[in-house]
Amino acid sequence: MPKTLWYKITKSQVIRFLISASAGFVVDISSFYLLYHNLFSEPTYQILSLNVRNSTLSLTVSYILGVMVNFLVTKFFVFKESRTSGSKQFARFALVAGLGYFANLGVLTLMIKTLNMYPPLARILAALSLFVASYFVHKFFSFSLSLRKHHGAKPDHHTGN
């Protein structure tokens, strides 16, 4: 029986991660745009005696939404063979996401303030710039998967000296 196109596409862990990251990306970017233009429409907001830009508030909320979607899809679709407990996966994922948030905030701020870029476009570019690092950090840290398959993998045997 021929394998379906979906099976062929999703056989690759990298492709599955791309699908997972894309789902989180779409939620993040869509909500950023909607929040930036509709909910946080003032240039700055006073929060606990701090002036916070609307782009920072939009990023914070949209990033959390995107991370939640990304974690769920990544856990159940990408790295489903992980034997690490779900709570440990989430804690690690959240730690990485927290670091990713500040990396995104730094890139976003640089693009908006220094390059005078339109914030929704800057958000897209900031997210894309951190994608590759995210794959490897989540694979090896959040879901504790090594370069070799855990179960049933035969050790590499090399002939010669």
Backbone as ProteinMPNN parsed JSONL, in Angstrom:
{"seq_chain_A": "MPKTLWYKITKSQVIRFLISASAGFVVDISSFYLLYHNLFSEPTYQILSLNVRNSTLSLTVSYILGVMVNFLVTKFFVFKESRTSGSKQFARFALVAGLGYFANLGVLTLMIKTLNMYPPLARILAALSLFVASYFVHKFFSFSLSLRKHHGAKPDHHTGN", "coords_chain_A": {"N_chain_A": [[0.852, -1.185, 0.0], [0.718, 2.145, -0.928], [2.459, 4.836, 0.62], [1.006, 7.652, 2.199], [1.009, 11.087, 1.166], [1.04, 12.866, 3.341], [2.167, 11.234, 5.352], [4.724, 10.845, 4.287], [5.685, 13.462, 4.311], [5.594, 14.086, 7.036], [7.338, 12.306, 8.143], [9.901, 13.173, 8.583], [11.603, 14.593, 11.266], [12.536, 17.197, 11.383], [10.897, 18.474, 9.52], [8.442, 18.119, 10.802], [8.958, 19.685, 13.068], [9.173, 22.153, 11.841], [6.53, 22.471, 10.982], [5.269, 22.558, 13.482], [6.527, 24.812, 14.655], [5.666, 26.664, 12.817], [2.909, 26.718, 13.299], [2.858, 27.832, 15.902], [4.121, 30.222, 15.241], [2.264, 31.438, 13.46], [0.102, 31.875, 15.206], [1.387, 33.58, 17.055], [2.309, 35.788, 15.432], [-0.087, 36.649, 14.219], [-1.669, 37.31, 16.462], [0.021, 39.259, 17.55], [-0.158, 41.29, 15.587], [-2.921, 41.905, 15.709], [-3.183, 42.682, 18.412], [-1.363, 44.839, 18.533], [-2.505, 46.684, 16.765], [-5.151, 46.951, 17.647], [-5.788, 46.426, 20.458], [-3.63, 47.43, 22.05], [-3.264, 50.244, 21.24], [-2.247, 52.743, 21.836], [0.853, 54.599, 21.856], [2.589, 54.227, 24.121], [2.389, 52.732, 27.415], [1.678, 53.126, 30.87], [2.992, 51.128, 33.248], [3.305, 49.943, 36.381], [4.918, 52.195, 37.146], [6.588, 52.287, 34.938], [7.29, 53.171, 31.575], [5.971, 51.515, 28.951], [6.333, 50.297, 25.752], [3.879, 49.922, 23.126], [4.496, 47.907, 21.324], [6.072, 46.195, 22.847], [4.262, 45.277, 24.796], [2.435, 43.997, 23.1], [4.105, 42.038, 22.012], [4.679, 40.52, 24.33], [2.195, 39.334, 25.106], [1.428, 38.039, 22.689], [3.593, 36.361, 22.267], [3.478, 34.587, 24.443], [1.071, 33.247, 23.841], [1.785, 32.064, 21.375], [3.893, 30.398, 22.242], [2.541, 28.592, 23.898], [0.916, 27.189, 22.047], [2.943, 26.219, 20.367], [4.41, 24.568, 22.164], [2.538, 22.511, 22.79], [2.018, 21.347, 20.247], [4.62, 20.622, 19.539], [5.301, 18.803, 21.579], [3.415, 16.676, 21.238], [3.561, 16.036, 18.557], [6.066, 16.423, 17.328], [8.382, 15.686, 18.976], [7.489, 13.268, 20.113], [8.504, 10.849, 20.952], [9.987, 11.296, 23.163], [10.971, 10.508, 26.452], [10.946, 11.966, 28.687], [9.288, 13.454, 31.453], [6.103, 15.118, 31.13], [5.762, 17.457, 32.666], [8.378, 18.186, 33.229], [9.299, 18.581, 30.636], [7.695, 20.777, 29.931], [8.581, 22.687, 31.8], [11.256, 23.001, 31.028], [10.872, 23.81, 28.369], [9.501, 26.199, 28.81], [11.506, 27.645, 30.122], [13.42, 27.901, 28.077], [11.804, 29.275, 26.285], [11.433, 31.625, 27.726], [14.016, 32.721, 27.668], [14.157, 32.974, 24.917], [12.177, 34.872, 24.563], [13.372, 37.238, 25.542], [15.482, 37.417, 23.738], [14.027, 37.785, 21.387], [12.769, 40.199, 22.069], [14.98, 41.89, 22.226], [15.944, 41.823, 19.551], [13.664, 42.751, 18.237], [13.361, 45.337, 19.371], [15.754, 46.512, 18.502], [15.319, 46.473, 15.712], [13.039, 48.103, 15.482], [13.661, 50.56, 16.823], [16.305, 51.245, 15.983], [16.469, 50.642, 13.226], [14.138, 51.714, 12.417], [11.865, 50.227, 11.677], [8.692, 48.926, 10.628], [6.674, 47.757, 13.2], [5.035, 45.195, 13.147], [6.263, 43.89, 10.922], [8.906, 43.806, 11.79], [8.554, 42.078, 13.937], [7.982, 39.64, 12.681], [10.417, 39.17, 11.328], [12.176, 39.032, 13.512], [11.264, 36.724, 14.831], [11.707, 34.752, 12.848], [14.476, 34.883, 12.663], [15.409, 33.544, 14.871], [14.687, 30.904, 14.664], [16.194, 28.505, 13.887], [18.05, 28.092, 15.974], [16.233, 27.593, 17.993], [15.126, 25.064, 17.315], [17.263, 23.225, 17.793], [17.87, 23.699, 20.503], [15.441, 22.996, 21.772], [15.195, 20.312, 20.982], [17.463, 18.996, 22.129], [17.565, 19.918, 24.776], [14.931, 20.659, 25.953], [13.385, 18.39, 25.31], [15.13, 16.332, 25.673], [16.542, 14.688, 23.709], [18.947, 12.846, 22.029], [21.548, 12.967, 19.48], [21.514, 10.473, 18.299], [19.06, 7.879, 17.834], [17.088, 6.843, 20.611], [15.823, 4.325, 21.292], [16.279, 1.039, 20.221], [18.408, 1.618, 18.578], [21.318, 0.738, 16.88], [24.678, 0.442, 17.878], [27.28, 2.384, 16.355], [29.603, 0.742, 14.346], [32.91, 0.704, 13.594], [35.261, -0.226, 11.214], [38.673, -1.168, 11.009], [41.649, 0.588, 12.146]], "CA_chain_A": [[0.0, 0.0, 0.0], [1.572, 3.329, -1.006], [2.392, 5.754, 1.756], [0.352, 8.91, 1.86], [1.863, 12.276, 1.112], [1.165, 13.367, 4.706], [3.133, 10.373, 6.039], [6.053, 11.143, 3.757], [6.077, 14.789, 4.769], [5.771, 14.126, 8.487], [8.339, 11.328, 8.581], [11.08, 13.944, 8.999], [11.444, 15.343, 12.499], [12.765, 18.614, 11.083], [9.67, 18.967, 8.87], [7.423, 18.203, 11.858], [9.274, 20.857, 13.882], [8.823, 23.313, 11.026], [5.07, 22.585, 11.056], [4.967, 22.979, 14.846], [6.97, 26.202, 14.803], [4.793, 27.481, 11.964], [1.634, 26.897, 14.009], [3.115, 28.83, 16.941], [4.456, 31.466, 14.535], [1.027, 32.032, 12.951], [-0.625, 32.382, 16.371], [2.166, 34.7, 17.582], [2.307, 36.942, 14.522], [-1.477, 37.125, 14.061], [-2.096, 37.994, 17.681], [0.816, 40.485, 17.665], [-0.742, 42.285, 14.7], [-4.222, 42.319, 16.247], [-2.964, 43.407, 19.664], [-0.663, 46.09, 18.23], [-3.391, 47.627, 16.079], [-6.49, 47.07, 18.214], [-5.862, 46.498, 21.914], [-2.586, 48.332, 22.546], [-3.152, 51.212, 20.145], [-1.48, 53.917, 22.281], [2.291, 54.342, 21.677], [3.175, 53.703, 25.356], [1.491, 52.522, 28.548], [2.316, 53.223, 32.181], [2.79, 49.902, 34.009], [4.17, 49.963, 37.565], [5.821, 53.34, 36.99], [7.434, 52.134, 33.75], [6.68, 53.407, 30.272], [6.143, 50.305, 28.138], [5.869, 50.51, 24.38], [2.812, 49.027, 22.676], [5.091, 46.743, 20.666], [6.527, 45.288, 23.903], [3.064, 44.629, 25.343], [1.914, 43.085, 22.071], [5.029, 40.904, 21.959], [4.549, 39.702, 25.528], [0.972, 38.525, 25.027], [1.444, 37.171, 21.503], [4.648, 35.373, 22.455], [2.941, 33.568, 25.352], [0.101, 32.449, 23.076], [2.536, 31.251, 20.409], [4.649, 29.378, 22.98], [1.605, 27.549, 24.339], [0.584, 26.38, 20.877], [4.176, 25.556, 19.934], [4.731, 23.477, 23.09], [1.607, 21.395, 22.629], [2.255, 20.682, 18.969], [5.953, 20.023, 19.592], [5.26, 17.653, 22.483], [2.607, 15.562, 20.755], [3.726, 15.794, 17.121], [7.461, 16.458, 16.881], [9.274, 14.902, 19.828], [6.596, 12.388, 20.866], [9.25, 9.71, 21.481], [10.689, 11.705, 24.38], [10.541, 9.811, 27.67], [10.975, 12.951, 29.767], [7.928, 13.746, 31.914], [5.488, 16.304, 30.541], [6.009, 18.647, 33.491], [9.785, 18.562, 33.032], [9.364, 19.134, 29.275], [7.121, 22.116, 29.93], [9.471, 23.583, 32.55], [12.409, 23.289, 30.168], [10.372, 24.561, 27.219], [9.203, 27.545, 29.297], [12.788, 28.302, 30.372], [13.961, 28.263, 26.762], [10.916, 30.309, 25.742], [11.737, 32.863, 28.444], [15.245, 33.257, 27.064], [13.777, 33.36, 23.558], [11.411, 36.118, 24.642], [14.3, 38.362, 25.66], [16.191, 37.506, 22.461], [13.075, 38.414, 20.467], [12.591, 41.591, 22.482], [16.184, 42.619, 21.819], [15.954, 41.962, 18.086], [12.52, 43.605, 17.888], [13.702, 46.706, 19.761], [16.791, 46.957, 17.57], [14.724, 46.722, 14.394], [12.088, 49.219, 15.538], [14.296, 51.823, 17.22], [17.497, 51.57, 15.208], [16.203, 50.571, 11.788], [12.854, 52.375, 12.177], [11.059, 49.254, 10.933], [7.292, 48.74, 11.001], [6.713, 46.72, 14.225], [4.623, 43.842, 12.753], [7.287, 43.305, 10.057], [10.053, 43.529, 12.663], [8.206, 40.895, 14.735], [8.143, 38.471, 11.803], [11.848, 38.959, 11.107], [12.786, 38.611, 14.774], [10.893, 35.321, 15.061], [12.396, 33.908, 11.868], [15.921, 34.886, 12.899], [15.736, 32.671, 16.001], [14.087, 29.589, 14.431], [17.155, 27.397, 13.842], [18.534, 27.872, 17.336], [15.122, 27.034, 18.753], [15.008, 23.633, 17.017], [18.301, 22.449, 18.474], [17.731, 23.838, 21.949], [14.303, 22.187, 22.217], [15.472, 18.891, 20.762], [18.461, 18.451, 23.041], [17.352, 20.334, 26.156], [13.548, 20.542, 26.408], [12.845, 17.041, 25.139], [16.225, 15.406, 26.0], [16.798, 13.715, 22.66], [20.322, 12.948, 21.55], [21.684, 12.893, 18.032], [21.122, 9.123, 17.908], [17.765, 7.442, 18.347], [17.233, 6.186, 21.902], [15.404, 2.937, 21.37], [16.527, 0.18, 19.077], [19.525, 2.059, 17.733], [22.503, -0.1, 16.972], [25.867, 1.298, 17.955], [28.083, 2.465, 15.149], [30.806, -0.077, 14.374], [33.861, 1.154, 12.589], [36.311, -1.184, 10.959], [39.989, -0.548, 10.834], [42.344, 0.938, 13.388]], "C_chain_A": [[0.9, 1.251, 0.0], [1.363, 4.241, 0.204], [1.772, 7.068, 1.3], [1.364, 10.052, 1.852], [2.096, 12.825, 2.517], [2.195, 12.558, 5.477], [4.552, 10.693, 5.58], [6.571, 12.481, 4.263], [6.424, 14.764, 6.253], [6.747, 13.078, 9.011], [9.583, 12.038, 9.13], [10.768, 14.765, 10.253], [11.629, 16.846, 12.263], [11.526, 19.219, 10.429], [8.559, 19.102, 9.912], [7.681, 19.416, 12.758], [8.919, 22.134, 13.126], [7.312, 23.542, 11.06], [4.651, 23.111, 12.425], [5.317, 24.451, 15.054], [6.094, 27.134, 13.978], [3.45, 27.729, 12.632], [1.792, 27.952, 15.106], [3.382, 30.2, 16.348], [3.188, 32.178, 14.059], [0.204, 32.621, 14.105], [0.065, 33.632, 16.913], [2.026, 35.939, 16.698], [0.904, 37.518, 14.348], [-1.934, 37.887, 15.292], [-1.28, 39.271, 17.911], [0.177, 41.602, 16.841], [-2.057, 42.817, 15.28], [-4.063, 43.125, 17.544], [-2.357, 44.79, 19.405], [-1.612, 47.126, 17.631], [-4.731, 47.857, 16.774], [-6.532, 47.231, 19.733], [-4.861, 47.495, 22.492], [-2.291, 49.397, 21.486], [-2.431, 52.503, 20.546], [0.009, 53.601, 22.127], [2.972, 53.739, 22.919], [2.092, 53.575, 26.423], [2.306, 52.604, 29.832], [1.97, 51.947, 32.954], [3.806, 49.895, 35.144], [5.28, 51.005, 37.446], [6.828, 53.198, 35.843], [6.644, 52.509, 32.509], [7.001, 52.209, 29.39], [5.538, 50.561, 26.769], [4.761, 49.511, 24.022], [3.367, 47.78, 21.985], [5.586, 45.725, 21.703], [5.342, 44.56, 24.536], [2.488, 43.623, 24.356], [2.788, 41.846, 21.971], [4.817, 39.979, 23.147], [3.33, 38.78, 25.445], [1.03, 37.559, 23.85], [2.473, 36.058, 21.644], [4.168, 34.238, 23.361], [1.953, 32.669, 24.623], [0.807, 31.526, 22.084], [3.311, 30.129, 21.078], [3.727, 28.252, 23.429], [1.239, 26.625, 23.187], [1.804, 25.579, 20.434], [4.526, 24.387, 20.855], [3.828, 22.278, 22.857], [1.841, 20.63, 21.328], [3.616, 19.986, 18.977], [5.956, 18.758, 20.445], [4.572, 16.456, 21.848], [2.829, 15.203, 19.288], [5.183, 15.666, 16.707], [8.339, 15.507, 17.678], [8.467, 13.946, 20.704], [7.321, 11.18, 21.456], [10.018, 10.053, 22.757], [10.1, 10.984, 25.58], [10.591, 10.723, 28.889], [9.54, 13.282, 30.158], [7.415, 15.047, 31.303], [5.755, 17.569, 31.339], [7.453, 19.119, 33.338], [9.966, 19.16, 31.638], [8.855, 20.569, 29.273], [8.019, 23.104, 30.661], [10.674, 23.976, 31.695], [11.999, 24.154, 28.979], [10.122, 26.012, 27.633], [10.492, 28.325, 29.584], [13.412, 28.78, 29.062], [13.124, 29.38, 26.147], [11.163, 31.652, 26.417], [12.994, 33.523, 27.896], [14.958, 33.745, 25.642], [12.99, 34.666, 23.529], [12.357, 37.322, 24.681], [15.149, 38.529, 24.396], [15.295, 38.192, 21.424], [12.881, 39.884, 20.792], [13.786, 42.436, 22.058], [16.228, 42.867, 20.325], [14.838, 42.906, 17.643], [12.829, 45.069, 18.195], [14.741, 47.296, 18.818], [16.183, 47.326, 16.215], [13.8, 47.94, 14.405], [12.809, 50.547, 15.807], [15.466, 52.212, 16.32], [17.216, 51.626, 13.715], [14.879, 51.226, 11.4], [11.903, 51.504, 11.351], [9.633, 49.21, 11.486], [7.205, 47.559, 11.973], [6.177, 45.336, 13.819], [5.623, 43.149, 11.811], [8.521, 42.939, 10.877], [9.788, 42.281, 13.501], [8.401, 39.613, 13.925], [9.632, 38.16, 11.628], [12.569, 38.505, 12.368], [12.496, 37.14, 15.042], [11.642, 34.389, 14.113], [13.894, 33.817, 12.155], [16.33, 33.923, 14.006], [15.237, 31.232, 15.819], [15.08, 28.434, 14.548], [17.684, 27.083, 15.237], [17.461, 27.203, 18.185], [14.987, 25.526, 18.543], [16.006, 22.83, 17.844], [18.192, 22.545, 19.992], [16.577, 22.968, 22.449], [14.564, 20.694, 22.05], [16.373, 18.337, 21.864], [18.224, 18.814, 24.507], [15.922, 20.065, 26.615], [13.038, 19.111, 26.368], [13.909, 15.956, 25.305], [16.444, 14.317, 24.959], [18.205, 13.923, 22.133], [20.354, 12.896, 20.032], [21.303, 11.513, 17.504], [19.767, 8.803, 18.477], [17.99, 6.671, 19.641], [16.928, 4.699, 21.856], [15.726, 2.204, 20.081], [17.684, 0.587, 18.202], [20.711, 1.131, 17.955], [23.712, 0.813, 17.056], [26.618, 1.269, 16.639], [29.331, 1.6, 15.316], [31.708, 0.381, 13.241], [34.927, 0.078, 12.434], [37.623, -0.452, 10.808], [40.568, -0.173, 12.177], [41.633, 2.041, 14.035]], "O_chain_A": [[1.763, 1.379, 0.869], [0.257, 4.389, 0.724], [1.985, 7.527, 0.178], [2.431, 9.969, 2.461], [3.216, 13.207, 2.855], [3.017, 13.133, 6.189], [5.468, 10.798, 6.396], [7.747, 12.618, 4.602], [7.423, 15.346, 6.676], [6.951, 12.983, 10.222], [10.233, 11.535, 10.047], [9.802, 15.527, 10.292], [10.948, 17.664, 12.881], [11.144, 20.346, 10.744], [7.819, 20.086, 9.906], [6.741, 20.098, 13.165], [8.418, 23.089, 13.719], [6.863, 24.684, 11.158], [3.796, 23.99, 12.529], [4.511, 25.23, 15.561], [5.813, 28.26, 14.389], [2.908, 28.831, 12.543], [0.966, 28.857, 15.227], [2.93, 31.215, 16.877], [3.055, 33.389, 14.236], [-0.325, 33.727, 13.996], [-0.596, 34.631, 17.198], [1.662, 37.013, 17.178], [0.728, 38.736, 14.331], [-2.512, 38.969, 15.188], [-1.817, 40.26, 18.409], [-0.007, 42.718, 17.328], [-2.277, 44.027, 15.334], [-4.74, 44.135, 17.737], [-2.788, 45.785, 19.988], [-1.528, 48.31, 17.957], [-5.387, 48.866, 16.514], [-7.248, 48.096, 20.237], [-5.22, 48.314, 23.337], [-1.202, 49.436, 20.914], [-2.042, 53.28, 19.674], [0.397, 52.439, 22.256], [3.82, 52.855, 22.798], [1.038, 54.208, 26.352], [3.469, 52.203, 29.875], [0.807, 51.707, 33.278], [5.013, 49.847, 34.909], [6.456, 50.692, 37.634], [7.818, 53.927, 35.799], [5.458, 52.196, 32.406], [8.167, 51.925, 29.116], [4.389, 50.983, 26.645], [4.718, 48.4, 24.55], [2.762, 46.711, 22.06], [5.525, 44.52, 21.459], [5.414, 43.356, 24.784], [2.098, 42.521, 24.743], [2.279, 40.731, 21.859], [4.779, 38.76, 22.974], [3.439, 37.579, 25.691], [0.711, 36.38, 24.003], [2.246, 34.937, 21.188], [4.42, 33.066, 23.08], [1.999, 31.449, 24.777], [0.464, 30.349, 21.969], [3.382, 29.023, 20.543], [4.096, 27.08, 23.348], [1.253, 25.404, 23.343], [1.695, 24.384, 20.158], [4.901, 23.319, 20.372], [4.308, 21.151, 22.738], [1.859, 19.399, 21.323], [3.741, 18.871, 18.47], [6.555, 17.753, 20.063], [5.087, 15.339, 21.91], [2.338, 14.174, 18.823], [5.502, 14.875, 15.819], [8.971, 14.618, 17.107], [8.731, 13.827, 21.9], [6.801, 10.546, 22.375], [10.635, 9.176, 23.361], [8.882, 10.864, 25.71], [10.306, 10.286, 30.004], [8.669, 13.382, 29.294], [8.188, 15.955, 30.999], [5.955, 18.637, 30.761], [7.715, 20.321, 33.32], [10.702, 20.133, 31.472], [9.478, 21.463, 28.7], [8.204, 24.232, 30.204], [11.058, 25.145, 31.65], [12.69, 25.11, 28.626], [10.48, 26.942, 26.91], [10.562, 29.525, 29.321], [13.873, 29.916, 28.957], [13.663, 30.318, 25.56], [11.109, 32.697, 25.767], [13.03, 34.735, 27.686], [15.451, 34.791, 25.22], [13.116, 35.462, 22.599], [12.171, 38.297, 23.953], [15.498, 39.65, 24.025], [15.744, 39.064, 20.68], [12.835, 40.722, 19.891], [13.624, 43.562, 21.588], [16.514, 43.978, 19.879], [15.044, 43.757, 16.778], [12.582, 45.942, 17.363], [14.62, 48.443, 18.388], [16.503, 48.37, 15.646], [13.782, 48.718, 13.451], [12.592, 51.533, 15.103], [15.602, 53.375, 15.94], [17.665, 52.539, 13.022], [14.53, 51.293, 10.221], [11.227, 51.99, 10.445], [9.412, 49.432, 12.677], [7.619, 46.456, 11.617], [6.84, 44.348, 14.136], [5.804, 41.935, 11.903], [9.111, 41.878, 10.676], [10.709, 41.503, 13.749], [8.925, 38.622, 14.435], [10.049, 37.01, 11.766], [13.478, 37.678, 12.297], [13.391, 36.393, 15.437], [12.153, 33.352, 14.535], [14.509, 32.779, 11.913], [17.493, 33.525, 14.07], [15.357, 30.423, 16.739], [14.806, 27.469, 15.261], [17.753, 25.918, 15.627], [17.766, 26.339, 19.007], [14.756, 24.789, 19.502], [15.633, 21.868, 18.515], [18.405, 21.553, 20.688], [16.725, 22.273, 23.454], [14.181, 19.902, 22.91], [16.058, 17.309, 22.462], [18.65, 18.075, 25.394], [15.717, 19.316, 27.57], [12.342, 18.667, 27.282], [13.619, 14.778, 25.1], [16.523, 13.139, 25.307], [18.604, 15.047, 21.826], [19.315, 12.792, 19.381], [20.819, 11.396, 16.378], [19.357, 9.38, 19.484], [18.966, 5.931, 19.764], [17.721, 3.895, 22.345], [15.469, 2.703, 18.985], [17.923, -0.043, 17.171], [21.051, 0.792, 19.089], [23.766, 1.842, 16.383], [26.6, 0.278, 15.91], [30.037, 1.715, 16.318], [31.302, 0.432, 12.08], [35.429, -0.459, 13.422], [37.659, 0.742, 10.512], [40.048, -0.564, 13.222], [42.044, 2.499, 15.101]]}, "name": "protein", "num_of_chains": 1, "seq": "MPKTLWYKITKSQVIRFLISASAGFVVDISSFYLLYHNLFSEPTYQILSLNVRNSTLSLTVSYILGVMVNFLVTKFFVFKESRTSGSKQFARFALVAGLGYFANLGVLTLMIKTLNMYPPLARILAALSLFVASYFVHKFFSFSLSLRKHHGAKPDHHTGN"}
